[in-house]
Amino acid sequence: MLGRISGAFGAVPKMERPSTWFTWHAEVVRPGVRVLDVACGSGRHAVAAAALGAQVTAVDADPARLKAGRRYAEHKGLSVEWVQADLERYPVPEREYDVVLVFNYLSRGRMADFRRALRPGGYLIAETFLDAQRGHGWGPTSDEHLLRSGELPQLVHPLEVLLEREVLELIEGRPMALASVLAQRMGE
């Protein structure tokens, strides 16, 4: 989510911070690696990856959020390829990316495409809401958009799960029930 901060030189865009899960595993995002950020929203992870030197493709269906992300990236002097597309139909190229990011988005039917998008040795960093989120009074409520406990590692299989967690975090004063995974496509 973007906001504005007024300063002596006019309004400067401000962006929501990346997820702690992304920050903890940002070492897999190095200069020159190719990154796909699926359901990027206003691009908080895409911009963070670009700032680390990655070549980033950021995909979302919402043109207003993409425009906000583009403006912020330009303000920071960062290059990101912004793609507006229907996330259920976007053709994800196979073996094209070193890192695929999937945050706060769940499409069980597309998970195989996201896995196949990885080059051998590539990483999937994913995090989204657990069904326990319903009890916190905000966020998704549909089973279609909420993970069951233990489900995320199954969805990323046959990638090798390096780290996973299920946690309740307090982020900006709001409780978030999350499942997170760092997984790698091994050899081939």
C-alpha positions as CSV (number, residue, x, y, z in Angstrom):
1,M,0.0,0.0,0.0
2,L,1.3,3.4,-0.9
3,G,0.9,6.7,0.8
4,R,2.4,10.1,0.5
5,I,4.7,12.1,2.7
6,S,5.0,15.8,2.1
7,G,8.4,17.3,2.4
8,A,10.2,20.5,1.3
9,F,10.5,19.2,-2.2
10,G,6.9,18.1,-2.6
11,A,5.1,14.8,-2.1
12,V,7.3,11.7,-2.0
13,P,5.7,8.3,-2.4
14,K,6.0,5.9,0.5
15,M,5.6,2.1,0.3
16,E,4.5,-0.5,2.8
17,R,7.5,-2.5,4.1
18,P,8.2,-6.0,2.7
19,S,7.1,-9.0,4.6
20,T,9.5,-10.2,7.4
21,W,9.6,-13.5,5.6
22,F,10.9,-11.8,2.5
23,T,13.4,-9.8,4.5
24,W,14.7,-12.9,6.3
25,H,15.4,-14.7,3.0
26,A,16.4,-11.8,0.8
27,E,19.9,-13.3,0.5
28,V,18.6,-15.5,-2.4
29,V,17.9,-12.3,-4.3
30,R,21.2,-11.1,-5.7
31,P,22.3,-8.8,-8.4
32,G,21.4,-10.2,-11.8
33,V,18.9,-12.9,-10.7
34,R,15.5,-13.0,-12.4
35,V,12.6,-12.6,-10.1
36,L,8.9,-13.0,-10.7
37,D,6.6,-11.3,-8.2
38,V,3.1,-12.8,-8.6
39,A,0.1,-10.8,-7.4
40,C,2.6,-8.0,-6.6
41,G,0.0,-5.4,-5.7
42,S,1.8,-2.0,-5.4
43,G,5.1,-3.8,-5.6
44,R,6.6,-3.8,-2.1
45,H,8.5,-7.1,-2.7
46,A,9.2,-6.3,-6.4
47,V,10.8,-2.9,-5.5
48,A,12.8,-4.5,-2.6
49,A,14.1,-7.2,-5.0
50,A,15.0,-4.6,-7.6
51,A,16.9,-2.6,-4.9
52,L,19.0,-5.8,-4.3
53,G,19.9,-5.8,-8.0
54,A,17.5,-8.3,-9.3
55,Q,15.8,-8.2,-12.7
56,V,12.1,-8.1,-11.6
57,T,8.9,-8.9,-13.4
58,A,5.9,-7.9,-11.2
59,V,2.4,-9.1,-12.2
60,D,-1.0,-8.0,-10.9
61,A,-4.5,-7.5,-12.1
62,D,-5.0,-4.1,-10.5
63,P,-3.9,-1.2,-12.8
64,A,-4.0,1.4,-10.0
65,R,-1.8,-0.6,-7.7
66,L,0.7,-1.2,-10.6
67,K,0.7,2.5,-11.4
68,A,1.5,3.3,-7.8
69,G,4.3,0.7,-7.7
70,R,5.7,2.0,-11.0
71,R,5.8,5.6,-9.6
72,Y,7.5,4.5,-6.4
73,A,10.1,2.4,-8.3
74,E,10.8,5.4,-10.7
75,H,11.2,7.7,-7.7
76,K,13.8,5.3,-6.3
77,G,15.5,5.0,-9.6
78,L,14.7,1.2,-9.9
79,S,13.8,-0.8,-12.9
80,V,10.9,-3.2,-12.7
81,E,8.9,-4.7,-15.5
82,W,5.2,-4.1,-14.5
83,V,2.7,-6.4,-16.1
84,Q,-1.1,-6.1,-15.8
85,A,-2.7,-9.5,-16.3
86,D,-5.4,-11.8,-15.1
87,L,-3.5,-13.8,-12.5
88,E,-5.5,-17.0,-13.3
89,R,-4.6,-16.7,-17.0
90,Y,-1.2,-15.1,-17.1
91,P,1.2,-17.4,-19.1
92,V,4.1,-18.1,-16.7
93,P,7.2,-19.1,-18.6
94,E,8.9,-22.3,-17.6
95,R,12.4,-22.3,-16.1
96,E,12.8,-18.6,-16.5
97,Y,13.2,-17.3,-13.0
98,D,15.7,-17.7,-10.2
99,V,13.2,-16.6,-7.6
100,V,9.4,-16.6,-7.6
101,L,7.6,-14.5,-4.9
102,V,4.0,-15.2,-3.9
103,F,2.7,-13.1,-1.0
104,N,-0.9,-12.8,0.2
105,Y,-2.2,-14.7,-2.8
106,L,-3.5,-18.2,-3.1
107,S,-4.2,-20.0,-6.3
108,R,-4.0,-23.7,-5.8
109,G,-4.5,-24.3,-9.5
110,R,-1.6,-22.1,-10.5
111,M,1.0,-23.4,-7.9
112,A,2.3,-25.9,-10.4
113,D,3.0,-23.1,-12.9
114,F,4.8,-21.1,-10.2
115,R,7.0,-24.1,-9.4
116,R,7.7,-24.8,-13.1
117,A,8.7,-21.1,-13.6
118,L,11.8,-21.8,-11.5
119,R,15.2,-22.6,-13.0
120,P,17.0,-25.6,-11.4
121,G,18.4,-24.3,-8.1
122,G,15.8,-21.5,-8.0
123,Y,13.8,-20.5,-4.9
124,L,10.1,-20.0,-4.2
125,I,9.3,-17.6,-1.4
126,A,5.6,-17.8,-0.5
127,E,3.4,-16.5,2.4
128,T,-0.3,-16.2,2.7
129,F,-3.2,-16.4,5.1
130,L,-4.2,-19.5,7.1
131,D,-7.8,-20.3,7.7
132,A,-7.3,-19.2,11.3
133,Q,-7.3,-15.6,9.9
134,R,-11.2,-15.7,9.9
135,G,-11.1,-15.4,13.7
136,H,-9.3,-12.0,13.6
137,G,-12.1,-10.0,12.0
138,W,-10.3,-8.9,8.8
139,G,-8.8,-10.4,5.6
140,P,-10.0,-13.2,3.4
141,T,-12.8,-15.4,4.6
142,S,-13.3,-17.8,1.7
143,D,-11.8,-21.3,1.8
144,E,-10.6,-20.6,-1.7
145,H,-8.3,-17.9,-0.4
146,L,-7.2,-19.5,2.9
147,L,-4.7,-22.3,3.6
148,R,-5.4,-25.2,5.9
149,S,-2.7,-25.9,8.5
150,G,0.1,-28.0,6.9
151,E,-1.1,-27.3,3.3
152,L,1.5,-24.9,2.0
153,P,4.4,-27.5,2.0
154,Q,2.1,-29.9,0.1
155,L,1.4,-27.2,-2.5
156,V,5.0,-26.5,-3.3
157,H,5.9,-30.2,-3.6
158,P,8.1,-31.5,-5.3
159,L,10.3,-28.5,-4.5
160,E,12.5,-29.1,-1.5
161,V,11.1,-27.2,1.5
162,L,14.1,-25.5,3.2
163,L,12.1,-23.6,5.8
164,E,8.5,-23.3,6.7
165,R,6.4,-21.8,9.4
166,E,2.8,-21.2,10.6
167,V,2.6,-18.2,12.8
168,L,0.4,-15.5,14.2
169,E,2.1,-12.1,13.7
170,L,1.1,-8.7,14.7
171,I,1.7,-6.4,11.7
172,E,0.9,-2.7,12.0
173,G,-1.4,-3.5,14.9
174,R,-3.3,-6.2,13.0
175,P,-3.1,-9.9,13.7
176,M,-2.1,-12.1,10.7
177,A,-2.4,-15.9,10.8
178,L,0.2,-16.9,8.1
179,A,1.9,-19.9,6.5
180,S,5.3,-19.2,4.9
181,V,7.7,-21.3,3.0
182,L,11.1,-21.1,1.4
183,A,11.5,-23.9,-1.1
184,Q,14.1,-24.8,-3.8
185,R,13.9,-26.5,-7.1
186,M,16.7,-29.0,-7.0
187,G,19.0,-30.1,-9.9
188,E,17.8,-31.5,-13.3
